[in-house]
Amino acid sequence: MSEAKFKQIAQTIISRITEGYYPPNSKLPPHRVLADELNTTPVTVAKAYKLLVEQNRVESFVGRGTFVCGESQLSRVIHASEDETEFNFSILQPCLSHNIIALQDGFQKAATRITPQLIGYAEYSGHQQHRQVGVEWAARYGLSGGTLENTLLTDGAQNALALLIEALTKPGDTIAIESLTYPGILAIASLMRREVIGIEMDAHGITPDGLQHVLQTAKPKVVIVVPSHQNPTGVSMPAARREIIAQLIRDSHTWLIEDDIYGFLNPAPIPAICNWLPEQGFHVTSLSKAISPALRCGFIKVPDAQISTINAHIRANIWLSSPFNYQVAAELVSSGMAFELAQRQQQLAQQRQQIAQEILTPETPHQHGYHIWLKLPPHWQPERFVLEAAKRHLLVSSGSYFAVHQPTNHIRLSLMSINSEARFREGLHQLKDLIDTCTTSTLPFQV
Ligand SMILES: Cc1ncc(COP(=O)(O)O)c(C=O)c1O
């Protein structure tokens, strides 16, 4: 069997998934049936299916067959568990116990401001004073040029990403993303049937050469970058690299979506890539990571010529994000409390990084973000590790869900979702014991 043949078959299947011929969750034909149709052997089809399993495009179940990955894989990689017996290292959220009193206060003040206008429908994605929250928040952490007119409100950054991908691309278009990326972006691309292509990364994020190559060969409609404390690798892009990346995108006439949701964690503000791309850059941020994901307060700074298009998409999708939640955000921003909470979470993240460094001694240098990207020793395969960890009530995320194409032997650990430091330490010690365990039951399984 030629090397290329099974890859060609896999590509055919991907095209059929993209075109909707094999919809999400549908069962793929048995090996023999597809082999006859494509004039090949069942062994070649089996190999193509195996490749697609590795790329997380399809799933195989013994005795049931192979299925197109459905809805999204987010629920398998990120667990929003409320079970006190679990050590949840899978979800990237602030240490929420530190924010409760400020939030209670914000909600109480917002409740006293309830007027018919506040609890009714609003134009332009939300009220002016709520768009002002987005302008101030993004400006504090490195964005310039945000105004009441070009700053639009969404239900968090996830909603902003989905709206932008929907508005800027169509099914079958290619989106260029970091070669290891936030699975929420992969989930949107998969559900909306957009192709993705990974851009090579180094210790400072996507590389100029990698971006240049992808722009020239794949002609993506959109490039998506998470420039600060990137999810999952944790790397941050310095200002000089940002300027070069902006220049390459400007020259290629491509859109940029800059997801700067972790920008507030930088020790000092770094200019947004969008600062160099006023006509092509969409800057996304939200209050989820500094204050609370339950607020669902997200912001997009939109190029002037695109404001009405993106407003139309917001209106068609959600009409407007909850003005009451934005009123809470407005209370916290106008009193300065929002920025204090952000700073506290930033300090806490640094402490947690230090503790993780001591207990796990990871290869990666010390970072400032909410998570670490941990390389497993060769005796562990990430999926197997996640299963074994779950048996011990340790919830971690397998690196394979973040990989666009290449295999990875990493897991991602959130350092902030366990509120108590004592439990956090205990969970890390248990993880360390498991990582160091090497028994026959932990040997990689054959797919
Ligand atoms: C890079 C990135 N973008 C967006 C989101 C979603 O954020 P939000 O809660 O504001 O929708 C996350 C959440 O983990 C993320 O890591």
Ligand as a Chemical Component Dictionary entry (heavy atoms), coordinates in Angstrom:
data_LIG
# 
_chem_comp.id                   LIG 
_chem_comp.type                 NON-POLYMER 
_chem_comp.pdbx_formal_charge   0 
_chem_comp.three_letter_code    LIG 
# 
loop_
_chem_comp_atom.comp_id 
_chem_comp_atom.atom_id 
_chem_comp_atom.alt_atom_id 
_chem_comp_atom.type_symbol 
_chem_comp_atom.charge 
_chem_comp_atom.model_Cartn_x 
_chem_comp_atom.model_Cartn_y 
_chem_comp_atom.model_Cartn_z 
_chem_comp_atom.pdbx_ordinal 
LIG C1 C1 C 0 -8.045  31.517 24.373 1  
LIG C2 C2 C 0 -9.456  31.536 24.869 2  
LIG N1 N1 N 0 -10.377 32.249 24.205 3  
LIG C3 C3 C 0 -11.657 32.295 24.607 4  
LIG C4 C4 C 0 -12.080 31.588 25.724 5  
LIG C5 C5 C 0 -13.528 31.664 26.131 6  
LIG O1 O1 O 0 -13.745 32.724 26.998 7  
LIG P1 P1 P 0 -15.177 33.271 27.458 8  
LIG O2 O2 O 0 -15.494 32.620 28.775 9  
LIG O3 O3 O 0 -15.027 34.740 27.591 10 
LIG O4 O4 O 0 -16.158 32.891 26.411 11 
LIG C6 C6 C 0 -11.153 30.831 26.443 12 
LIG C7 C7 C 0 -11.570 30.053 27.619 13 
LIG O5 O5 O 0 -10.863 29.208 28.113 14 
LIG C8 C8 C 0 -9.807  30.811 26.009 15 
LIG O6 O6 O 0 -8.863  30.120 26.661 16 
# 
loop_
_chem_comp_bond.comp_id 
_chem_comp_bond.atom_id_1 
_chem_comp_bond.atom_id_2 
_chem_comp_bond.value_order 
_chem_comp_bond.pdbx_ordinal 
LIG C1 C2 SING 1  
LIG C2 N1 SING 2  
LIG C2 C8 DOUB 3  
LIG N1 C3 DOUB 4  
LIG C3 C4 SING 5  
LIG C4 C5 SING 6  
LIG C4 C6 DOUB 7  
LIG C5 O1 SING 8  
LIG O1 P1 SING 9  
LIG P1 O2 DOUB 10 
LIG P1 O3 SING 11 
LIG P1 O4 SING 12 
LIG C6 C7 SING 13 
LIG C6 C8 SING 14 
LIG C7 O5 DOUB 15 
LIG C8 O6 SING 16 
# 
